[in-house]
Structure formats: structure tokens, C-alpha cells
């Protein structure tokens, strides 16, 4: 078994209930390594719940999650934080921090707050990679929503994990900043060999930037396949219950659902 095979994130027969509501129903699957996997589906499909379970922010009621051939629950927090990072949907800060200070938080699993020269090198590399060096001394509360989100992603980059999970990182971003975020995630995969899993609502961002799509509906995985195999009118109609017209543009597809 090669390294990529061993480092897979897999889940088997995962179930979750909130009260009497079954949110996830016996889900099984594997997250492909060194790719962007998008979790898509309507509201309430279970996307964020599945992501939270895969990152151990939430404990499933049944089933198992395995990471690098070990049960996810067997990892100590510090050990897992060096291998897998998670950016939640909402990130609120009550303290006044510069961009550089925020990004340096990504080194906490390694430094425990006492940053070494190597830690600061990783922080600087993350700032450069995210094109944030010009604003590294600005305070987070002075930034636009898009700039702030890029700063949080830079923090995750500084954490330097092989697996990066993000819950709706494009939420409330305008088109320019959403594209910047997706291009950064694409580069993480193509240039650094990271594995990225993202919950995303805008189907065209999933179609343009992801390699793999997991489509959920009513707590079930309806499709788990290469992007080009999921971006089809009949598949998306089944998932979202609206009509789609798929426009071919070279190797990519655009999903028109606005005026059908």
C-alpha cells in the first residue's frame, strides 16, 4: 500500500441524530488524497455535520472514521492538529490581533505559543502564499470580509497539515474574494500536495475548482465521484430539485439554473 493510500480519510456506516431527526444515515466513503473534494447538496442535507465528524469536532452516533489507518478517536488532540486542520464556518475574535498574529496561531500545535525561527518561517511562507504580506501588520477588524477569510486560511496554511477541511469558506464573500479563496485552495493541492475538503453552496465553484464531489441529500450520499461525472443536468436536478442547463467550456462545465 503506497503512502497516498495509507493517508486516506475514510468513514464507514456513519450515522448522526439531533433529537429524533436523523441527519446522517449510514454513510460510507473515502476522501481522495491530494485533491479538492466538494461536499454539495441542499440545506439540511448533512454536509456540515459530515465535515464536523470527519474533523472530530462532532462525534457520530454510529459508525467509524479512519485517518491514516487509525480510528480518528485514537489520536491525541495535539497529534491530530499536526495532520488535519479545520476552518469552521464562523470565526469570531474578541481580541485585537494583527494578520501576522492570527496566522501565527496556526503554529500552536508545534510551539505552544513560544514560536521558534522555524515557526516564524512557516508563518511568513503562509503570508506570502496567501498574498497577505502587505497587510500583515493590519488588524483583523480593519479588513474586509474577504481579506479576513484569507487571513484565517493563511492560519490554516501555517498549521501545515496534509488534510485541510473548510466549512463554507465562501459564505458572505463577494465574487472577487470567493475566486481568490478558491484559487488559493487549488494551489494548495496543485503546488503543495494538500488534500482539501470543502462544504460549498455555489455549484459553479464546485464545478470549476474541485476534482471530486460528494453530493448529499436527506442525510444520504447520492453521488460520490469525479466532478465531471456529477456535473450533469439530471444528477443536479435530482439533488437540488430544480432544472439545470450544463454549458460545456473546454474541459470545464458551467451550471445555468437562473432562467430555466
Secondary structure, 3 states (H helix, E strand, C coil): CCHHHHCCEEEEEEEEEECCEEEEEEEEEEECCCCEEEEECCCCCCHHHHHHHHCCCCCCCEEEEEECCEEHHHCCHHHHHCCEEEECCCCCCCCCCEHHHHHHHHHHHHHCCCCCHHHHHHHHHHHHHCCCHHHCCCEHHHCCHHHHHHHHHHHHHHHCCCEEEEECCCCCCCHHHHHHHHHHHHHHHHHHCCEEEEECCCHHHHHHHCCEEEEEECCEEEEEEEHHHHCCHHHHHHHHCCCCEEEEECCEEEEECCCC
